[in-house]
Amino acid sequence: MSHKPRVLILIGSLWPGNDSAGPNLSIRAQCEALSSEFDFSLVARDRPFSGGQSLAPAGEWQDLGYARATYLPIERSGAQGLKQLLRETPHELLVLNGFFDREFTLPALFLRRMGLVPWRPVLLSPRGEFTAGALSLKRLPKLLFRKLAPLLGLHREVTFHVTSEAELADVRAAQPDKDVTYVPNFRPLFALPPHEHRADGAPLRLAFLGRISPVKGLDTAITAIALAGVPARLDIYGPIGDEAHWAACRAAIANLPPDVSAVHHGEITNDAAPAMLAAHDALLLPSLSENFGHAIFESFAAGTPVIIGDQTPWKGLENDQAGIELPPRDADAFASALRKFAGQSQQERLVWRAGARSRAELFCSTSRAARDMGILFSRLIGEQPA
């Protein structure tokens, strides 16, 4: 093969943009690290998940330096023009994001199975969709598809990629006959933003960063700040992914005690997230599950400790004074953690900020993600790694 192997990546989140900022940043870092070995083409939806107008020129390829990217309009049946793109875009490997994704993953697999697009090896990243918490949402449709997919042969010659040991166990349990490979996420370490010291007795400053949907646990976060009995402000950043969930959260916000507030700021750009996190005392994210937790990593990197659900890869946080993990539905436990953070001295806050930053530094310094992903790409394409 005279040219560099060509990798075509379908990712539903807006690129470049603010939706699903974690996967965006991880895939960007992956492409930057491996662009000397592979040619990357990225395909994304042309608008946010919340809908609205197109925010990117559809059908035009843009040179990002480390990859080229294009955007497709979305219809009820999936990404418009996907069949033509898969037929006309040369690639030796197809990378899909999301097992249940109806816009790119499912249409691409059906087209491939019916012989309407070239048959290429596929690497599929479920992105945490096989955790117990994620599977409990829309349970019956997901169960039906999991039973139909093998009968339809949709996952023949599909390799599953997971980003944590816990996700590895989840996917192997759900797909015992499939090739599953563990390669951690790519996440570069950004410079530590400056912090604003909170005066003793001032309201606790909390940030929620993620899509507003049941799996992220905003409802539990709001209940916890109401129960904590300490002055607090919760700043909510992220798109509304579930209108019914957001309506319930709004109702809970309306009934908060007088010295407690919660404000939705909408989405935040990737570049603005570090400084925003650094301006808060803790990230409050009671997710039902996270296969990686990009917002959690960003909070660590910003030197901001976390108060999170315990179904994530990030363990032993309290021992490292980097955060606290709790059962995601236990609002009382989260309220107790908030009282602990509110009662910290200025010196204790500095110690916990250092502990959070150390977690991010350790992750980055020990990561072999670039090497391992390069080997995986080469294996699937059929080349021997150097």
Summary of the structure (lengths in Angstrom):
residues: 386
radius of gyration: 21.2
end to end distance: 14.4
largest distance: 67.6
contacts: 1304
relative contact order: 0.12
helix: 37%
strand: 19%
